[in-house]
Amino acid sequence: MKNLNLSLFTILLFTSLSSTATNQTIDSFGKAKKTLEIEVYQDHRVTLYCSADFDSKKIVTPPDGFHTDKYVKRSKKIEWEHVVPAENFGKTFVEWREGDNQCVNSKGKSFKGRKCAEKVNNEYRYMQADMFNLYPAIGAVNALRSNYNFTMLPDEKSDFGSCDMKIENRKAEPPESARGRIARTYLYMESTYSRYSMSKSQRQLMNAWDKMYPVVQWECDRAKRITALQGNMNNIVQNRCVDKKLW
């Protein structure tokens, strides 16, 4: 009977932790990045796009053959990348598009965009800090990817030597090793936040990548850790992990 009660308590506790559909725990992008560094990636310091190692000081060891002509200084450290660009959901907030009375700098000049949404709107801050949407990336790759959406660019060459990340005409094609995680992140953000919606073509691509590049153990472990820290589940990843018996 005691074991049964303990099991029920464990289930209820986990359900309570995960009952919030969206991130309602971390509302600071800075805190989210530090939490990921210390409590999620502490034993798996590998970047999303190029599988580059990085240390506790965020110094990158790029893979053999990695090369970039731009943002060379930023190529030496990792940065935390919004896989679904902040602009994609940020522009749904009026503060991003039009500004707010509170968004005035020290010289009396009004501002809008990300800075204003972050200053004024709690909902935006939670979305921006959702750790399921944040991944480590070599700084130069993060900079050049910018806020571009993903697509297939079969005729383009890699912009980073041995790291097969292609960027052209404000579009990006990630390496195969990253596509499944990217797809499930887009699907998570759309299913979790009503403000965010993909285009039909983007959704078709993400659904295809989700099927073509299934979850692996690290993706499942990462989701478990973030759920425990952030308080909401990523049902997209969890369901795939359960199907693969990795949860």
C-alpha angles and dihedrals in degrees: 000000000000090000091050092050090048091051092049090048091051092050092047092047093051091045090051092049092049101037094097107090095206136037106281097155110065117044098167124084089205093053091047091054093048092047091052092049096049106029107026110028099031092112099026107051099170127129123238104234106032103022088235119165120236133184135226089276090055092248111152128225100199120213118261110280096022112145139170133174094194133063089009094168091052090053090072096066138042123247129192111254127206100223088197098045115243089235091061091067098018094069089063088070117086091220089061093049102037109010127231139253088255092055101088124124128223090273093055095254118141120231137186138179126071095339093056095044089050092049098047113023123069093191091056092049092054092049092047091050097046102131094206087070096047124088134168115255135171104267095238091052091049090050096049095043086055110162095324120140121235126257139143117282102179097168097050127093124229115276091211108048110238092010103087098218113135126195125182137148094358092307131105135206114199126209116272091250090065101040099087094050091046092050094050090048092055090046091048094051092049094047093045105042119047090201092066123072131165125222115256093253092048091050092049091052093048093048089051093049091046090059097039096049110039127197122279128203096268093055089053093046090049091052091050092052094048092047091054092049101037100036101229131090129239097222093184094060096034093054091050091048093050090050089053091045090241098120 
